[in-house]
Amino acid sequence: MQRVYPALLVALASLILLASGSAGAAEPCVAKLKAPTHRPKANRLWPVTVTCLTRSGKPVRATATYKFVYNGQVVATRYPSPKADPKSPCSRAGTCRHSPYPFRGRMRDGTFIWPRRSVGFPLTLRVVVAVKGKGSINLDYAVKVRK
């Protein structure tokens, strides 16, 4: 029985070292998400701005993906399309792009519209900012869409 404890202690110590090593890992960039309100109106433009900079403030090449979270589960994934016409059917459905949107430093998406079917549900807009070869950051923004 005494032999089990040293092995258990070694395993526990190695897990602690692994956890502390990954917690101190550098973030791929300093990313921020700005939106006008946590209570957007359905079927109205809701501009979103995402920035990805180095700690010294230089722009970083990254991609952005929208994920919609309800009760901790991702219920939909869409891709930003800031250059699309906001009145086009694909822009209103969020389907103009089929891959993450590449940007350098700052992305402003003025075409974002919450659909009417999202009214009243506590949702989270998660913007996944990915930097090639360095990882990704999740930017979460809680919303409750109103009529």
C-alpha positions in Angstrom: 0.0 0.0 0.0 2.9 2.4 0.7 4.2 2.0 -2.8 1.0 3.4 -4.3 1.4 6.7 -2.5 4.8 7.7 -4.0 3.5 6.8 -7.5 0.3 8.8 -6.9 2.4 11.8 -5.7 4.6 11.7 -8.8 1.6 11.6 -11.1 -0.1 14.4 -9.2 3.0 16.6 -9.3 3.4 16.0 -13.1 -0.2 17.0 -13.7 0.3 20.2 -11.7 3.4 21.0 -13.7 1.6 20.4 -17.0 -1.3 22.6 -15.9 0.9 25.5 -14.8 2.9 25.3 -18.0 -0.2 25.6 -20.2 -1.7 28.3 -18.1 1.3 30.5 -18.6 1.3 30.1 -22.4 1.3 33.3 -24.4 -1.9 34.4 -26.0 -1.7 34.7 -29.8 -2.8 38.4 -29.6 -4.7 40.9 -27.5 -8.2 40.6 -28.9 -11.3 42.7 -28.1 -14.9 42.7 -29.2 -17.0 45.8 -29.3 -20.8 45.9 -29.9 -23.3 48.6 -29.2 -25.6 46.9 -26.7 -26.4 43.6 -24.9 -30.0 44.1 -25.9 -30.0 44.3 -29.7 -33.2 44.7 -31.7 -34.2 41.9 -34.1 -33.9 42.6 -37.9 -31.8 45.7 -37.3 -28.1 46.3 -38.1 -25.9 45.7 -35.1 -22.3 46.7 -36.0 -19.5 44.5 -34.4 -15.8 45.4 -34.2 -13.1 42.9 -33.5 -9.4 43.9 -32.9 -6.4 41.7 -32.7 -3.1 43.4 -31.8 0.2 42.5 -30.3 0.9 43.7 -26.8 2.8 46.6 -28.2 -0.2 47.6 -30.4 0.8 46.3 -33.8 -1.9 44.7 -36.0 -1.9 40.9 -36.2 -3.2 38.8 -39.2 -6.1 36.7 -37.9 -9.4 35.2 -38.9 -12.8 35.6 -37.3 -15.7 33.1 -37.0 -19.0 33.7 -35.3 -20.4 30.9 -33.0 -23.8 31.3 -31.4 -24.1 29.7 -27.9 -27.3 28.8 -26.1 -27.1 27.0 -22.7 -23.4 26.3 -23.2 -23.9 24.6 -26.5 -22.9 26.0 -29.9 -26.1 26.1 -31.9 -24.9 27.8 -35.1 -21.7 28.9 -36.8 -21.5 31.7 -39.3 -18.7 33.7 -40.9 -18.4 37.5 -41.0 -18.9 39.2 -44.4 -18.3 42.9 -43.8 -18.1 43.7 -47.5 -21.5 42.2 -48.3 -24.6 44.4 -49.0 -26.6 44.4 -45.7 -29.8 44.1 -47.7 -28.8 41.0 -49.6 -30.5 37.7 -48.7 -27.2 36.0 -47.9 -26.2 38.8 -45.6 -29.5 38.7 -43.7 -29.1 34.9 -43.3 -25.4 35.2 -42.5 -24.4 32.8 -45.3 -22.4 35.1 -47.7 -19.1 33.5 -46.7 -18.3 29.8 -46.1 -15.0 30.2 -44.4 -13.5 32.3 -41.6 -13.0 36.0 -42.5 -9.3 37.1 -42.7 -8.4 40.5 -41.3 -5.3 42.4 -40.2 -5.6 44.2 -36.8 -9.3 45.3 -37.0 -12.5 44.0 -38.5 -15.7 46.0 -38.5 -18.8 44.1 -39.6 -21.7 46.5 -40.1 -23.8 43.8 -41.7 -24.6 41.8 -38.6 -28.4 41.3 -38.0 -30.0 39.2 -35.3 -32.9 37.2 -36.7 -36.5 37.5 -35.3 -36.4 33.8 -34.1 -33.7 34.7 -31.6 -36.0 37.2 -29.7 -36.2 36.5 -25.9 -33.5 33.8 -25.7 -30.3 34.3 -23.6 -27.6 33.9 -26.2 -23.9 34.4 -26.4 -22.1 35.6 -29.5 -18.7 34.0 -29.5 -16.2 35.4 -31.9 -13.3 33.0 -32.4 -10.2 34.9 -33.4 -7.6 32.6 -34.8 -3.9 33.4 -35.5 -2.2 31.0 -37.8 0.3 28.8 -35.9 -0.4 30.5 -32.6 -3.8 29.4 -31.5 -7.2 31.1 -31.0 -9.1 33.2 -28.5 -12.8 33.1 -27.8 -14.5 36.5 -27.3 -17.9 36.0 -25.7 -20.7 38.6 -25.6 -24.0 37.9 -23.9 -27.1 39.2 -25.6 -30.9 38.9 -25.2 -32.5 40.0 -28.5 -35.7 42.1 -28.3 -38.4 42.9 -30.8 
